[in-house]
Amino acid sequence: MAGVKKIAMLFLCAALALTGCDALDKAAQNEYEAATKRWNAGEYQTAARMYLELVKEHPYSTRADDALYWVGVTQFLYLGETDKSLQTFRLLLKRYPRRDIAPQAQWYIAHHIYEQGYNDYDRAIEEYRKAAQYENREVREKSLYSLADCLFRVGKVEEARTVWLQQVEEFPVGQQVKLGYFRLGTAAFSRGELDEAKIFYRKTIDGNPDTELAVKAKFALAGCLESGDELAEALKLYKEIEPAYPNPEAIQIKIKALETRIFKKSY
């Protein structure tokens, strides 16, 4: 009988604990919504303070990591506090490494803080490598793309090519696959490998819904054809993109110069 009472008491304590947790989480949710309302109204300093208060008062709530994330975003984007933003994201990753927001926080450190904020491509490379380790496929894909981009910027062309190949192979229908193909074309062209560049530029163009990127790829492909002395095909491409090219004067000069070159070659 005593054992039954003991078990009943344990169940009662567990139920009370769960009720208490639900109440605390509800309070955290209300505070999160109140802070977000201020954020949406453009009251960024107030919103950041309210988010931080939530984290302090409810460190184990399901909203604590989200609150820290938006503090970091706010500090970087609206308060001009890049160093503090980095500290906030580091704190988020230390306290909540397994929460769903962690991969995005790591990508934010790499992309916004180190690459865009500090223009520190070497450090951005380190941070992108960390972000690419997460299982979150969206974060992994864009981290691989940006990792390769930073490698290319610091002159590590071959390593950049390897990472872009990994990206397009792992995410053949990903959101950034066409960008990956385009940059693979750029990497090949920079090494003088015109045939490989043409392959990747054509992959960029094929079925690409992004008209702007497709135009850039066609322009680059025309440049490859021109370099390879395939002048008629190059001219055809330049004329095809002429109506959509963002710099009409530049494309017209390109067309006239190529027409002159073809004309002289005909003699």
DRENPA-3360 file (N, C-alpha, C; in nm, 2 decimals, always signed):
BEGIN
1 = MAGVKKIA = +0.08/-0.12/+0.00/+0.00/+0.00/+0.00/+0.09/+0.13/+0.00 ~ +0.19/+0.12/+0.08/+0.28/+0.24/+0.09/+0.35/+0.26/-0.04 ~ +0.38/+0.15/-0.11/+0.45/+0.16/-0.24/+0.35/+0.22/-0.35 ~ +0.22/+0.19/-0.34/+0.13/+0.25/-0.43/+0.11/+0.40/-0.41 ~ +0.11/+0.44/-0.28/+0.10/+0.58/-0.25/+0.23/+0.65/-0.30 ~ +0.34/+0.59/-0.28/+0.47/+0.65/-0.33/+0.47/+0.68/-0.48 ~ +0.42/+0.57/-0.55/+0.41/+0.59/-0.70/+0.31/+0.70/-0.74 ~ +0.20/+0.70/-0.67/+0.10/+0.80/-0.70/+0.15/+0.94/-0.67;
9 = MLFLCAAL = +0.23/+0.96/-0.57/+0.29/+1.09/-0.54/+0.39/+1.13/-0.64 ~ +0.47/+1.03/-0.69/+0.56/+1.06/-0.80/+0.49/+1.11/-0.93 ~ +0.38/+1.04/-0.96/+0.30/+1.08/-1.08/+0.25/+1.22/-1.06 ~ +0.20/+1.25/-0.94/+0.15/+1.38/-0.91/+0.25/+1.49/-0.92 ~ +0.37/+1.46/-0.87/+0.48/+1.56/-0.88/+0.52/+1.58/-1.02 ~ +0.52/+1.48/-1.10/+0.56/+1.49/-1.24/+0.45/+1.57/-1.31 ~ +0.33/+1.55/-1.28/+0.22/+1.63/-1.35/+0.23/+1.77/-1.31 ~ +0.26/+1.80/-1.18/+0.27/+1.94/-1.14/+0.39/+2.01/-1.20;
17 = ALTGCDAL = +0.50/+1.93/-1.22/+0.62/+1.98/-1.28/+0.59/+2.02/-1.43 ~ +0.52/+1.93/-1.50/+0.48/+1.95/-1.64/+0.39/+2.08/-1.65 ~ +0.30/+2.09/-1.55/+0.21/+2.20/-1.56/+0.29/+2.33/-1.54 ~ +0.38/+2.32/-1.45/+0.47/+2.44/-1.42/+0.55/+2.48/-1.55 ~ +0.60/+2.37/-1.61/+0.68/+2.40/-1.74/+0.59/+2.46/-1.84 ~ +0.47/+2.41/-1.86/+0.38/+2.46/-1.96/+0.35/+2.61/-1.93 ~ +0.33/+2.64/-1.80/+0.30/+2.78/-1.76/+0.42/+2.87/-1.80 ~ +0.54/+2.82/-1.76/+0.66/+2.90/-1.79/+0.68/+2.92/-1.94;
25 = DKAAQNEY = +0.66/+2.82/-2.02/+0.68/+2.82/-2.16/+0.57/+2.92/-2.22 ~ +0.45/+2.92/-2.17/+0.35/+3.01/-2.21/+0.39/+3.15/-2.19 ~ +0.45/+3.18/-2.07/+0.49/+3.31/-2.04/+0.60/+3.35/-2.13 ~ +0.69/+3.26/-2.16/+0.80/+3.29/-2.25/+0.75/+3.32/-2.39 ~ +0.65/+3.25/-2.43/+0.59/+3.27/-2.57/+0.52/+3.41/-2.57 ~ +0.45/+3.44/-2.47/+0.39/+3.58/-2.46/+0.50/+3.69/-2.47 ~ +0.61/+3.67/-2.40/+0.71/+3.77/-2.40/+0.78/+3.78/-2.54 ~ +0.79/+3.66/-2.60/+0.85/+3.65/-2.74/+0.77/+3.73/-2.84;
33 = EAATKRWN = +0.64/+3.70/-2.83/+0.54/+3.77/-2.92/+0.54/+3.92/-2.90 ~ +0.55/+3.97/-2.77/+0.56/+4.11/-2.74/+0.68/+4.17/-2.80 ~ +0.80/+4.10/-2.78/+0.92/+4.16/-2.83/+0.92/+4.16/-2.99 ~ +0.86/+4.06/-3.05/+0.85/+4.05/-3.19/+0.76/+4.17/-3.25 ~ +0.66/+4.20/-3.17/+0.57/+4.31/-3.21/+0.65/+4.44/-3.21 ~ +0.73/+4.46/-3.11/+0.82/+4.58/-3.11/+0.92/+4.58/-3.23 ~ +0.97/+4.46/-3.26/+1.07/+4.45/-3.37/+1.00/+4.48/-3.50 ~ +0.88/+4.43/-3.52/+0.81/+4.46/-3.65/+0.77/+4.61/-3.66;
41 = AGEYQTAA = +0.76/+4.67/-3.55/+0.73/+4.82/-3.55/+0.86/+4.90/-3.56 ~ +0.97/+4.84/-3.58/+1.10/+4.91/-3.60/+1.16/+4.96/-3.47 ~ +1.11/+4.91/-3.35/+1.17/+4.95/-3.22/+1.28/+4.85/-3.19 ~ +1.39/+4.85/-3.26/+1.49/+4.75/-3.25/+1.56/+4.74/-3.12 ~ +1.60/+4.85/-3.06/+1.67/+4.86/-2.93/+1.58/+4.80/-2.82 ~ +1.45/+4.84/-2.82/+1.36/+4.78/-2.72/+1.33/+4.64/-2.74 ~ +1.32/+4.60/-2.87/+1.29/+4.45/-2.90/+1.41/+4.37/-2.85 ~ +1.53/+4.41/-2.88/+1.65/+4.34/-2.84/+1.66/+4.33/-2.69;
49 = RMYLELVK = +1.63/+4.43/-2.62/+1.63/+4.43/-2.47/+1.52/+4.33/-2.42 ~ +1.41/+4.33/-2.48/+1.30/+4.24/-2.44/+1.34/+4.09/-2.47 ~ +1.40/+4.07/-2.58/+1.44/+3.93/-2.62/+1.55/+3.88/-2.51 ~ +1.64/+3.97/-2.48/+1.74/+3.93/-2.38/+1.68/+3.91/-2.24 ~ +1.58/+3.98/-2.21/+1.51/+3.96/-2.08/+1.45/+3.83/-2.08 ~ +1.39/+3.79/-2.19/+1.32/+3.66/-2.20/+1.43/+3.55/-2.18 ~ +1.54/+3.56/-2.24/+1.65/+3.46/-2.23/+1.69/+3.45/-2.08 ~ +1.70/+3.56/-2.02/+1.75/+3.57/-1.88/+1.64/+3.50/-1.78;
57 = EHPYSTRA = +1.52/+3.53/-1.81/+1.41/+3.48/-1.72/+1.37/+3.34/-1.75 ~ +1.38/+3.30/-1.88/+1.33/+3.17/-1.92/+1.44/+3.10/-2.01 ~ +1.56/+3.07/-1.95/+1.67/+3.01/-2.03/+1.64/+2.87/-2.09 ~ +1.55/+2.80/-2.03/+1.52/+2.67/-2.08/+1.39/+2.66/-2.17 ~ +1.33/+2.77/-2.20/+1.21/+2.77/-2.28/+1.24/+2.74/-2.42 ~ +1.14/+2.70/-2.50/+1.16/+2.67/-2.64/+1.18/+2.79/-2.72 ~ +1.16/+2.91/-2.66/+1.18/+3.04/-2.73/+1.31/+3.11/-2.70 ~ +1.39/+3.05/-2.61/+1.51/+3.12/-2.57/+1.61/+3.13/-2.68;
65 = DDALYWVG = +1.63/+3.02/-2.76/+1.72/+3.02/-2.87/+1.68/+3.12/-2.98 ~ +1.55/+3.12/-3.01/+1.49/+3.21/-3.11/+1.52/+3.35/-3.07 ~ +1.49/+3.38/-2.94/+1.51/+3.52/-2.89/+1.66/+3.56/-2.91 ~ +1.75/+3.47/-2.88/+1.89/+3.51/-2.89/+1.93/+3.53/-3.04 ~ +1.87/+3.45/-3.13/+1.90/+3.46/-3.27/+1.86/+3.60/-3.32 ~ +1.74/+3.64/-3.28/+1.69/+3.77/-3.33/+1.76/+3.89/-3.26 ~ +1.82/+3.87/-3.14/+1.90/+3.97/-3.08/+2.03/+3.99/-3.17 ~ +2.09/+3.87/-3.21/+2.21/+3.88/-3.29/+2.18/+3.94/-3.43;
73 = VTQFLYLG = +2.07/+3.91/-3.49/+2.03/+3.97/-3.62/+2.01/+4.12/-3.60 ~ +1.94/+4.16/-3.50/+1.91/+4.30/-3.47/+2.04/+4.38/-3.45 ~ +2.13/+4.32/-3.37/+2.26/+4.39/-3.34/+2.34/+4.42/-3.47 ~ +2.34/+4.32/-3.55/+2.42/+4.33/-3.68/+2.35/+4.42/-3.78 ~ +2.22/+4.40/-3.80/+2.15/+4.47/-3.91/+2.11/+4.62/-3.87 ~ +2.07/+4.64/-3.75/+2.00/+4.76/-3.72/+2.07/+4.85/-3.61 ~ +2.16/+4.78/-3.53/+2.22/+4.86/-3.42/+2.37/+4.89/-3.45 ~ +2.42/+4.83/-3.56/+2.56/+4.86/-3.59/+2.66/+4.80/-3.49;
81 = ETDKSLQT = +2.62/+4.69/-3.42/+2.70/+4.63/-3.32/+2.75/+4.49/-3.36 ~ +2.84/+4.49/-3.46/+2.88/+4.36/-3.52/+2.95/+4.27/-3.42 ~ +3.04/+4.33/-3.33/+3.11/+4.25/-3.23/+3.01/+4.19/-3.13 ~ +2.91/+4.27/-3.09/+2.81/+4.22/-3.00/+2.73/+4.11/-3.06 ~ +2.70/+4.13/-3.19/+2.62/+4.03/-3.26/+2.70/+3.90/-3.27 ~ +2.82/+3.90/-3.29/+2.90/+3.78/-3.29/+2.90/+3.71/-3.16 ~ +2.91/+3.79/-3.05/+2.91/+3.73/-2.91/+2.77/+3.66/-2.89 ~ +2.67/+3.73/-2.94/+2.53/+3.67/-2.91/+2.52/+3.54/-2.99;
89 = FRLLLKRY = +2.56/+3.53/-3.11/+2.55/+3.41/-3.18/+2.64/+3.30/-3.12 ~ +2.75/+3.34/-3.08/+2.84/+3.24/-3.01/+2.77/+3.18/-2.88 ~ +2.71/+3.27/-2.81/+2.64/+3.23/-2.69/+2.52/+3.14/-2.72 ~ +2.45/+3.17/-2.83/+2.34/+3.08/-2.87/+2.39/+2.94/-2.90 ~ +2.50/+2.93/-2.98/+2.56/+2.80/-3.02/+2.61/+2.72/-2.89 ~ +2.66/+2.80/-2.80/+2.71/+2.73/-2.67/+2.60/+2.68/-2.59 ~ +2.50/+2.76/-2.57/+2.38/+2.72/-2.49/+2.29/+2.62/-2.55 ~ +2.27/+2.64/-2.68/+2.16/+2.56/-2.75/+2.22/+2.50/-2.88;
97 = PRRDIAPQ = +2.32/+2.42/-2.87/+2.39/+2.36/-2.99/+2.30/+2.26/-3.07 ~ +2.20/+2.21/-3.00/+2.11/+2.11/-3.07/+1.97/+2.16/-3.11 ~ +1.95/+2.29/-3.09/+1.82/+2.35/-3.13/+1.82/+2.37/-3.28 ~ +1.70/+2.37/-3.33/+1.68/+2.39/-3.48/+1.75/+2.51/-3.54 ~ +1.76/+2.62/-3.46/+1.81/+2.74/-3.51/+1.96/+2.75/-3.52 ~ +2.03/+2.65/-3.45/+2.18/+2.65/-3.45/+2.24/+2.65/-3.58 ~ +2.20/+2.57/-3.68/+2.27/+2.58/-3.81/+2.26/+2.71/-3.88 ~ +2.14/+2.78/-3.87/+2.12/+2.91/-3.93/+2.21/+3.01/-3.86;
105 = AQWYIAHH = +2.22/+3.00/-3.72/+2.31/+3.09/-3.65/+2.46/+3.08/-3.69 ~ +2.50/+2.95/-3.71/+2.64/+2.93/-3.76/+2.66/+2.99/-3.90 ~ +2.56/+2.97/-3.99/+2.57/+3.03/-4.12/+2.57/+3.18/-4.11 ~ +2.50/+3.24/-4.02/+2.49/+3.39/-4.01/+2.63/+3.44/-3.97 ~ +2.69/+3.37/-3.88/+2.83/+3.41/-3.84/+2.92/+3.41/-3.96 ~ +2.92/+3.30/-4.04/+3.00/+3.30/-4.15/+2.97/+3.40/-4.26 ~ +2.84/+3.41/-4.30/+2.80/+3.49/-4.41/+2.80/+3.64/-4.38 ~ +2.72/+3.67/-4.28/+2.70/+3.81/-4.25/+2.81/+3.88/-4.17;
113 = IYEQGYND = +2.85/+3.81/-4.06/+2.95/+3.87/-3.98/+3.09/+3.87/-4.04 ~ +3.14/+3.75/-4.07/+3.28/+3.74/-4.12/+3.30/+3.78/-4.26 ~ +3.21/+3.73/-4.35/+3.22/+3.77/-4.49/+3.18/+3.91/-4.52 ~ +3.06/+3.95/-4.48/+3.00/+4.08/-4.51/+3.04/+4.19/-4.41 ~ +3.05/+4.15/-4.29/+3.08/+4.25/-4.19/+3.22/+4.29/-4.18 ~ +3.31/+4.18/-4.16/+3.45/+4.21/-4.14/+3.53/+4.19/-4.27 ~ +3.47/+4.14/-4.38/+3.54/+4.11/-4.51/+3.66/+4.02/-4.48 ~ +3.64/+3.93/-4.39/+3.75/+3.84/-4.35/+3.72/+3.70/-4.41;
121 = YDRAIEEY = +3.77/+3.68/-4.53/+3.74/+3.56/-4.61/+3.80/+3.44/-4.55 ~ +3.92/+3.45/-4.50/+3.98/+3.34/-4.43/+3.90/+3.28/-4.32 ~ +3.86/+3.38/-4.23/+3.78/+3.33/-4.12/+3.64/+3.29/-4.16 ~ +3.58/+3.35/-4.26/+3.46/+3.31/-4.31/+3.46/+3.16/-4.36 ~ +3.58/+3.13/-4.43/+3.60/+2.99/-4.47/+3.59/+2.89/-4.36 ~ +3.65/+2.93/-4.25/+3.65/+2.84/-4.13/+3.51/+2.82/-4.08 ~ +3.43/+2.93/-4.08/+3.29/+2.93/-4.02/+3.20/+2.86/-4.12 ~ +3.22/+2.87/-4.25/+3.14/+2.80/-4.35/+3.16/+2.65/-4.34;
129 = RKAAQYEN = +3.28/+2.61/-4.31/+3.31/+2.47/-4.30/+3.23/+2.41/-4.18 ~ +3.22/+2.49/-4.07/+3.14/+2.44/-3.96/+2.99/+2.43/-3.99 ~ +2.94/+2.53/-4.06/+2.80/+2.53/-4.10/+2.77/+2.42/-4.20 ~ +2.86/+2.38/-4.28/+2.84/+2.27/-4.38/+2.83/+2.14/-4.31 ~ +2.87/+2.13/-4.19/+2.86/+2.00/-4.12/+2.73/+1.97/-4.06 ~ +2.64/+2.06/-4.06/+2.50/+2.04/-4.01/+2.42/+1.96/-4.11 ~ +2.32/+1.89/-4.05/+2.24/+1.80/-4.14/+2.13/+1.88/-4.21 ~ +2.10/+2.00/-4.16/+2.01/+2.09/-4.23/+2.05/+2.12/-4.37;
137 = REVREKSL = +1.97/+2.07/-4.47/+2.01/+2.06/-4.61/+2.02/+2.20/-4.67 ~ +1.93/+2.29/-4.63/+1.93/+2.43/-4.68/+2.06/+2.50/-4.64 ~ +2.09/+2.49/-4.51/+2.21/+2.55/-4.46/+2.34/+2.49/-4.52 ~ +2.34/+2.35/-4.53/+2.45/+2.28/-4.59/+2.48/+2.33/-4.74 ~ +2.37/+2.33/-4.82/+2.39/+2.37/-4.96/+2.45/+2.51/-4.97 ~ +2.38/+2.61/-4.90/+2.43/+2.75/-4.92/+2.57/+2.77/-4.86 ~ +2.60/+2.69/-4.75/+2.73/+2.70/-4.69/+2.84/+2.64/-4.79 ~ +2.81/+2.53/-4.86/+2.91/+2.48/-4.95/+2.93/+2.58/-5.07;
145 = YSLADCLF = +2.82/+2.64/-5.12/+2.84/+2.74/-5.22/+2.92/+2.85/-5.18 ~ +2.89/+2.91/-5.06/+2.96/+3.03/-5.01/+3.11/+2.99/-4.97 ~ +3.12/+2.87/-4.92/+3.26/+2.83/-4.89/+3.35/+2.83/-5.01 ~ +3.30/+2.77/-5.12/+3.37/+2.77/-5.25/+3.39/+2.91/-5.30 ~ +3.30/+3.00/-5.28/+3.31/+3.14/-5.33/+3.42/+3.21/-5.26 ~ +3.43/+3.19/-5.12/+3.54/+3.25/-5.05/+3.67/+3.19/-5.08 ~ +3.68/+3.06/-5.10/+3.80/+3.00/-5.14/+3.85/+3.06/-5.28 ~ +3.76/+3.08/-5.37/+3.79/+3.14/-5.50/+3.85/+3.28/-5.48;
153 = RVGKVEEA = +3.78/+3.35/-5.39/+3.82/+3.49/-5.37/+3.97/+3.50/-5.31 ~ +4.01/+3.40/-5.23/+4.14/+3.41/-5.18/+4.24/+3.33/-5.27 ~ +4.20/+3.30/-5.39/+4.29/+3.24/-5.48/+4.31/+3.09/-5.48 ~ +4.22/+3.02/-5.40/+4.23/+2.87/-5.39/+4.13/+2.82/-5.49 ~ +4.16/+2.83/-5.62/+4.07/+2.80/-5.73/+4.04/+2.65/-5.73 ~ +4.14/+2.57/-5.72/+4.12/+2.43/-5.73/+4.03/+2.37/-5.62 ~ +4.06/+2.42/-5.50/+3.98/+2.38/-5.38/+3.83/+2.43/-5.40 ~ +3.82/+2.55/-5.45/+3.68/+2.61/-5.47/+3.61/+2.52/-5.57;
161 = RTVWLQQV = +3.68/+2.48/-5.68/+3.62/+2.39/-5.78/+3.57/+2.26/-5.72 ~ +3.65/+2.20/-5.63/+3.62/+2.08/-5.57/+3.49/+2.09/-5.48 ~ +3.48/+2.20/-5.41/+3.36/+2.22/-5.32/+3.24/+2.25/-5.41 ~ +3.25/+2.33/-5.51/+3.13/+2.36/-5.60/+3.08/+2.23/-5.66 ~ +3.18/+2.14/-5.70/+3.14/+2.01/-5.76/+3.07/+1.93/-5.66 ~ +3.11/+1.93/-5.53/+3.05/+1.86/-5.42/+2.90/+1.91/-5.40 ~ +2.89/+2.05/-5.41/+2.76/+2.11/-5.39/+2.66/+2.07/-5.50 ~ +2.70/+2.08/-5.63/+2.60/+2.05/-5.74/+2.57/+1.90/-5.74;
169 = EEFPVGQQ = +2.67/+1.81/-5.70/+2.65/+1.67/-5.70/+2.55/+1.63/-5.59 ~ +2.57/+1.69/-5.47/+2.49/+1.66/-5.36/+2.35/+1.72/-5.36 ~ +2.34/+1.83/-5.43/+2.21/+1.90/-5.44/+2.18/+1.93/-5.59 ~ +2.15/+1.83/-5.66/+2.13/+1.85/-5.81/+2.01/+1.93/-5.84 ~ +1.91/+1.94/-5.75/+1.79/+2.02/-5.77/+1.78/+2.13/-5.67 ~ +1.89/+2.16/-5.60/+1.89/+2.26/-5.50/+1.87/+2.40/-5.55 ~ +1.84/+2.49/-5.46/+1.82/+2.63/-5.49/+1.94/+2.70/-5.55 ~ +2.06/+2.66/-5.52/+2.18/+2.72/-5.56/+2.26/+2.64/-5.66;
177 = VKLGYFRL = +2.20/+2.54/-5.72/+2.27/+2.45/-5.81/+2.31/+2.53/-5.94 ~ +2.23/+2.62/-5.99/+2.26/+2.69/-6.11/+2.38/+2.79/-6.08 ~ +2.37/+2.85/-5.96/+2.49/+2.94/-5.93/+2.61/+2.86/-5.92 ~ +2.60/+2.74/-5.86/+2.72/+2.65/-5.85/+2.78/+2.62/-5.99 ~ +2.69/+2.58/-6.09/+2.74/+2.56/-6.22/+2.80/+2.68/-6.28 ~ +2.74/+2.80/-6.26/+2.80/+2.92/-6.32/+2.94/+2.95/-6.26 ~ +2.96/+2.93/-6.13/+3.09/+2.95/-6.08/+3.19/+2.84/-6.12 ~ +3.14/+2.72/-6.14/+3.23/+2.62/-6.20/+3.28/+2.66/-6.34;
185 = GTAAFSRG = +3.19/+2.72/-6.41/+3.23/+2.77/-6.54/+3.33/+2.88/-6.53 ~ +3.31/+2.97/-6.43/+3.41/+3.08/-6.41/+3.54/+3.02/-6.37 ~ +3.54/+2.92/-6.28/+3.67/+2.86/-6.24/+3.74/+2.80/-6.35 ~ +3.67/+2.73/-6.44/+3.73/+2.66/-6.55/+3.78/+2.76/-6.65 ~ +3.71/+2.87/-6.68/+3.76/+2.98/-6.77/+3.88/+3.04/-6.71 ~ +3.89/+3.06/-6.58/+4.01/+3.13/-6.52/+4.13/+3.04/-6.54 ~ +4.11/+2.91/-6.56/+4.23/+2.82/-6.58/+4.25/+2.80/-6.73 ~ +4.17/+2.86/-6.81/+4.19/+2.84/-6.95/+4.13/+2.72/-7.01;
193 = ELDEAKIF = +4.04/+2.65/-6.93/+3.98/+2.53/-6.98/+3.85/+2.56/-7.04 ~ +3.85/+2.60/-7.16/+3.73/+2.65/-7.23/+3.62/+2.55/-7.25 ~ +3.66/+2.43/-7.29/+3.56/+2.32/-7.31/+3.48/+2.29/-7.18 ~ +3.55/+2.28/-7.07/+3.49/+2.26/-6.94/+3.40/+2.38/-6.90 ~ +3.45/+2.50/-6.93/+3.37/+2.62/-6.90/+3.24/+2.62/-6.97 ~ +3.25/+2.58/-7.10/+3.13/+2.58/-7.19/+3.03/+2.48/-7.14 ~ +3.07/+2.37/-7.09/+2.98/+2.27/-7.03/+2.90/+2.32/-6.92 ~ +2.98/+2.39/-6.82/+2.91/+2.44/-6.70/+2.82/+2.56/-6.73;
201 = YRKTIDGN = +2.86/+2.64/-6.82/+2.78/+2.76/-6.86/+2.65/+2.71/-6.92 ~ +2.66/+2.60/-7.00/+2.53/+2.55/-7.07/+2.44/+2.48/-6.96 ~ +2.50/+2.42/-6.86/+2.43/+2.36/-6.75/+2.35/+2.47/-6.67 ~ +2.42/+2.59/-6.66/+2.36/+2.70/-6.59/+2.24/+2.75/-6.67 ~ +2.25/+2.76/-6.80/+2.14/+2.81/-6.89/+2.03/+2.72/-6.90 ~ +2.05/+2.59/-6.91/+1.95/+2.49/-6.93/+1.84/+2.49/-6.83 ~ +1.72/+2.53/-6.87/+1.60/+2.53/-6.78/+1.61/+2.62/-6.66 ~ +1.69/+2.73/-6.67/+1.71/+2.82/-6.56/+1.60/+2.93/-6.56;
209 = PDTELAVK = +1.52/+2.93/-6.45/+1.42/+3.03/-6.43/+1.47/+3.17/-6.40 ~ +1.59/+3.18/-6.36/+1.65/+3.30/-6.32/+1.71/+3.37/-6.45 ~ +1.63/+3.46/-6.50/+1.67/+3.53/-6.63/+1.80/+3.60/-6.62 ~ +1.82/+3.67/-6.51/+1.94/+3.75/-6.49/+2.06/+3.66/-6.50 ~ +2.06/+3.55/-6.42/+2.17/+3.46/-6.42/+2.19/+3.39/-6.56 ~ +2.08/+3.36/-6.62/+2.09/+3.30/-6.76/+2.16/+3.39/-6.85 ~ +2.12/+3.52/-6.85/+2.19/+3.62/-6.94/+2.34/+3.63/-6.91 ~ +2.37/+3.63/-6.78/+2.52/+3.63/-6.74/+2.59/+3.51/-6.80;
217 = AKFALAGC = +2.52/+3.39/-6.79/+2.58/+3.27/-6.83/+2.60/+3.27/-6.99 ~ +2.50/+3.32/-7.05/+2.51/+3.33/-7.20/+2.62/+3.42/-7.24 ~ +2.63/+3.53/-7.17/+2.74/+3.63/-7.20/+2.88/+3.56/-7.18 ~ +2.89/+3.49/-7.07/+3.01/+3.42/-7.04/+3.04/+3.31/-7.14 ~ +2.94/+3.24/-7.18/+2.95/+3.13/-7.28/+3.00/+3.19/-7.41 ~ +2.94/+3.30/-7.45/+2.98/+3.37/-7.57/+3.12/+3.41/-7.57 ~ +3.17/+3.45/-7.45/+3.31/+3.49/-7.43/+3.40/+3.37/-7.45 ~ +3.36/+3.25/-7.40/+3.43/+3.13/-7.42/+3.44/+3.09/-7.57;
225 = LESGDELA = +3.33/+3.10/-7.64/+3.32/+3.07/-7.78/+3.41/+3.17/-7.86 ~ +3.41/+3.29/-7.82/+3.49/+3.39/-7.89/+3.64/+3.36/-7.87 ~ +3.68/+3.32/-7.74/+3.82/+3.29/-7.71/+3.86/+3.16/-7.79 ~ +3.76/+3.08/-7.81/+3.80/+2.95/-7.89/+3.78/+2.97/-8.04 ~ +3.77/+3.09/-8.08/+3.76/+3.13/-8.23/+3.63/+3.07/-8.29 ~ +3.53/+3.05/-8.21/+3.39/+3.01/-8.26/+3.31/+3.14/-8.28 ~ +3.35/+3.22/-8.37/+3.30/+3.36/-8.37/+3.15/+3.37/-8.41 ~ +3.11/+3.29/-8.51/+2.97/+3.30/-8.55/+2.87/+3.26/-8.44;
233 = EALKLYKE = +2.91/+3.15/-8.36/+2.82/+3.11/-8.25/+2.82/+3.22/-8.14 ~ +2.94/+3.28/-8.12/+2.95/+3.38/-8.01/+2.87/+3.50/-8.05 ~ +2.87/+3.54/-8.18/+2.79/+3.66/-8.22/+2.64/+3.63/-8.21 ~ +2.60/+3.51/-8.24/+2.46/+3.47/-8.23/+2.42/+3.48/-8.08 ~ +2.50/+3.44/-7.99/+2.46/+3.45/-7.85/+2.46/+3.60/-7.80 ~ +2.55/+3.68/-7.84/+2.55/+3.82/-7.80/+2.43/+3.89/-7.85 ~ +2.39/+3.86/-7.97/+2.27/+3.92/-8.03/+2.14/+3.87/-7.96 ~ +2.15/+3.74/-7.92/+2.03/+3.69/-7.85/+2.00/+3.76/-7.71;
241 = IEPAYPNP = +2.11/+3.79/-7.64/+2.09/+3.85/-7.51/+2.09/+4.00/-7.51 ~ +2.11/+4.06/-7.63/+2.12/+4.21/-7.64/+2.00/+4.28/-7.58 ~ +1.88/+4.24/-7.61/+1.76/+4.31/-7.55/+1.75/+4.30/-7.40 ~ +1.81/+4.20/-7.34/+1.80/+4.18/-7.19/+1.93/+4.22/-7.12 ~ +2.03/+4.25/-7.19/+2.16/+4.28/-7.12/+2.15/+4.41/-7.05 ~ +2.20/+4.42/-6.92/+2.18/+4.54/-6.84/+2.26/+4.66/-6.89 ~ +2.37/+4.64/-6.97/+2.45/+4.75/-7.02/+2.44/+4.75/-7.17 ~ +2.34/+4.81/-7.23/+2.32/+4.81/-7.37/+2.44/+4.86/-7.45;
249 = EAIQIKIK = +2.50/+4.96/-7.41/+2.62/+5.02/-7.48/+2.73/+4.92/-7.49 ~ +2.76/+4.85/-7.38/+2.87/+4.75/-7.37/+2.84/+4.63/-7.47 ~ +2.72/+4.58/-7.47/+2.69/+4.47/-7.56/+2.69/+4.51/-7.70 ~ +2.65/+4.63/-7.73/+2.65/+4.68/-7.87/+2.80/+4.69/-7.92 ~ +2.89/+4.74/-7.83/+3.03/+4.75/-7.87/+3.08/+4.61/-7.89 ~ +3.04/+4.51/-7.81/+3.09/+4.38/-7.82/+3.05/+4.32/-7.96 ~ +2.92/+4.34/-7.99/+2.87/+4.29/-8.12/+2.94/+4.35/-8.24 ~ +2.96/+4.48/-8.24/+3.02/+4.55/-8.35/+3.17/+4.50/-8.37;
257 = ALETRIFK = +3.24/+4.49/-8.25/+3.38/+4.44/-8.26/+3.38/+4.30/-8.31 ~ +3.29/+4.22/-8.28/+3.29/+4.08/-8.32/+3.26/+4.07/-8.47 ~ +3.16/+4.16/-8.51/+3.12/+4.16/-8.65/+3.24/+4.21/-8.74 ~ +3.31/+4.30/-8.69/+3.43/+4.35/-8.76/+3.54/+4.24/-8.77 ~ +3.55/+4.17/-8.66/+3.65/+4.06/-8.66/+3.61/+3.95/-8.76 ~ +3.49/+3.92/-8.76/+3.44/+3.81/-8.86/+3.46/+3.86/-9.00 ~ +3.43/+3.99/-9.02/+3.44/+4.05/-9.16/+3.59/+4.04/-9.20 ~ +3.68/+4.08/-9.12/+3.82/+4.08/-9.15/+3.87/+3.94/-9.18;
265 = KSY = +3.82/+3.84/-9.10/+3.86/+3.70/-9.11/+3.82/+3.64/-9.24 ~ +3.71/+3.70/-9.30/+3.65/+3.64/-9.42/+3.74/+3.67/-9.54 ~ +3.84/+3.76/-9.53/+3.93/+3.80/-9.64/+4.03/+3.69/-9.66;
% end
